[in-house]
Amino acid sequence: SLLGRGMYCDVFAGRLGGTPVALKAFVAAGDATTDAVDAEVKLLMGLRHTNIVTVFGRVQASPLYDPEPHRRTRFMVMEALDVTVTRAFGSRQPEPAVASPEAKWWLGLDIINALNFLHSHNPRVIHGDLKPDNIMLRLPPAHTNDASSGGSDGALRDFHLRPSAKLVDFGLAERQLQQHTSVVPQRRDTNDSDGSSSRGA
């Protein structure tokens, strides 16, 4: 089923071996789109972190099953998440699981952890498009919402019982090679003003 449609991609719900996944379908635009998809998939498959969306790979669109094969070329297969930060906080009534100050604190920490991982990676990775639409949340199971929104520190410390944030959409990400320069001090003898070594004096 279609989860969302944008100018450059469509997102569908799917399953991979019984596990719910999201299928990000990129709008056809020739070889440039294909190369961009491959580059993003390769990048994300090399970045494994709790607060970065997990990508499992890509699949080629099939005209036998796709009603709009002219629109889509390749699908990126990634973990299914619940809602963007924009939608979670964009209404007068935020998602109950993220309403408490404690939950917001943990979500902020998740984002910091993701950025720290990217910027410490070798080569360093710059996301390049960090915004609420590119931060998605995994919400806790319904029966734990009360504990999470109520500000129970014990519940919020448990990763599985609190909302968590993950960075998505690395289409504009850049890799920067880190060059580590070390300065090796040169050994130098102390000379007298007349040019003779002080050790020979």
C-alpha positions in Angstrom: 0.0 0.0 0.0 1.1 3.6 -0.7 2.3 5.4 2.4 3.3 8.6 0.8 4.1 10.3 -2.5 6.6 13.1 -3.1 8.2 14.9 -6.1 11.1 12.5 -6.2 9.9 9.3 -4.6 7.0 7.2 -3.5 7.0 5.1 -0.3 5.1 1.8 0.0 4.5 -0.6 2.8 5.9 -4.1 2.2 7.2 -7.2 3.9 10.6 -8.9 3.8 10.6 -12.4 5.1 7.6 -11.6 7.3 9.2 -8.4 8.6 7.4 -5.1 7.8 9.6 -2.8 5.6 9.2 0.4 3.7 9.9 0.5 0.0 11.2 3.8 -1.2 10.6 4.0 -4.9 12.5 6.7 -6.8 10.9 8.6 -9.7 12.5 7.6 -13.0 14.9 10.2 -14.4 17.4 8.1 -16.4 20.8 6.9 -15.4 21.4 9.7 -13.0 18.6 8.4 -10.7 19.9 4.9 -10.9 23.4 6.0 -9.9 22.0 8.1 -7.1 19.9 5.2 -5.7 22.9 2.8 -5.8 25.1 5.4 -4.1 22.6 6.0 -1.3 22.0 2.3 -0.8 25.7 1.5 -0.7 26.3 4.4 1.8 23.5 3.4 4.2 24.3 -0.3 4.1 27.8 0.6 5.4 26.3 2.7 8.3 24.9 0.5 11.0 23.7 2.5 14.0 20.7 2.5 16.3 19.7 6.0 15.3 20.2 5.7 11.5 17.6 3.9 9.3 18.6 0.4 8.4 18.7 -0.3 4.7 18.5 -3.9 3.5 19.2 -3.4 -0.2 17.4 -2.4 -3.4 15.2 -4.1 -6.0 14.5 -3.4 -9.6 10.9 -2.3 -10.4 9.0 -4.8 -12.4 6.6 -3.7 -15.1 4.6 -6.9 -14.5 3.6 -5.7 -11.0 4.1 -2.0 -11.1 1.1 0.0 -12.5 3.4 2.9 -13.2 6.7 1.5 -14.4 7.4 4.7 -16.3 7.4 6.6 -12.9 9.6 4.3 -10.8 12.9 2.6 -11.5 14.3 1.1 -8.3 13.1 0.5 -4.8 15.2 0.9 -1.7 14.2 -1.6 1.0 14.5 -0.2 4.5 13.1 -0.7 8.0 9.6 0.4 8.6 9.2 3.4 10.9 6.2 5.1 12.3 6.1 8.8 11.8 8.3 11.8 10.9 9.1 14.5 13.5 7.1 16.9 11.4 3.9 14.9 11.8 4.6 13.8 15.4 4.9 17.4 16.6 3.2 19.3 13.8 -0.3 19.3 15.3 -1.9 20.8 18.4 -2.0 17.3 19.8 1.4 15.7 19.5 1.8 11.9 19.6 1.2 11.0 23.2 4.4 8.9 23.3 6.5 12.0 22.5 4.7 14.7 24.5 6.6 14.6 27.7 9.8 16.6 28.3 11.7 13.4 29.1 10.7 11.8 25.8 11.8 14.9 23.9 15.1 14.8 25.7 15.7 11.2 24.7 14.8 12.0 21.1 17.2 14.9 21.0 19.9 12.6 22.4 19.2 10.1 19.7 19.8 12.7 17.0 23.0 13.8 18.6 24.2 10.2 18.8 23.5 9.7 15.1 25.3 12.9 14.1 28.3 12.1 16.3 28.5 8.7 14.7 28.4 10.2 11.1 30.9 12.9 11.9 33.3 10.4 13.6 33.0 7.9 10.8 36.0 7.4 8.5 35.3 8.7 5.9 33.3 11.4 7.7 29.7 11.5 6.5 27.7 14.8 6.3 24.0 14.3 6.0 23.4 17.5 4.1 19.7 17.7 4.5 18.9 17.5 8.2 15.3 18.6 8.9 12.2 17.3 10.7 10.9 15.5 7.6 14.2 13.5 7.5 14.0 12.4 11.1 11.6 9.5 11.7 10.4 8.1 14.9 9.8 4.6 16.1 7.0 4.7 18.6 6.7 2.3 21.5 4.0 -0.4 21.6 0.6 1.0 22.4 0.5 -0.6 25.9 3.7 1.3 26.9 2.5 4.7 25.7 1.2 5.6 29.1 4.5 4.9 30.8 6.4 6.8 28.2 4.3 9.9 28.1 3.9 10.0 31.9 7.6 10.7 32.2 8.7 7.5 33.9 12.4 7.7 33.8 12.8 3.9 34.1 10.5 3.3 31.1 12.2 6.0 29.0 15.6 4.5 29.7 14.5 1.2 28.1 15.1 1.7 24.4 12.2 -0.6 23.5 9.7 1.2 25.8 10.4 4.7 24.6 10.1 6.5 21.3 13.4 6.6 19.3 14.6 8.8 16.5 16.4 7.8 13.3 17.9 9.8 10.5 16.6 9.0 7.0 17.1 10.2 3.4 20.8 10.4 2.7 20.4 11.4 -0.9 22.4 14.6 -0.4 25.0 13.1 2.0 28.6 13.6 1.4 31.7 11.7 2.4 34.7 13.6 3.5 38.0 11.8 3.8 39.6 12.5 7.1 43.3 13.3 6.8 45.1 12.8 10.1 48.3 14.9 10.1 50.8 14.2 12.8 53.7 16.5 13.6 57.0 14.8 14.4 59.4 17.1 16.2 62.8 17.4 14.6 65.8 16.7 16.9 68.1 19.7 17.0 71.4 20.2 18.8 71.8 23.4 20.8 74.6 25.4 19.2 76.7 28.2 20.7 76.8 31.6 19.0 80.0 30.7 17.3 78.4 27.7 15.6 80.0 25.0 17.7 77.9 22.4 19.4 77.3 23.0 23.1 77.9 19.3 23.7 81.5 19.8 22.5 82.2 22.7 24.7 
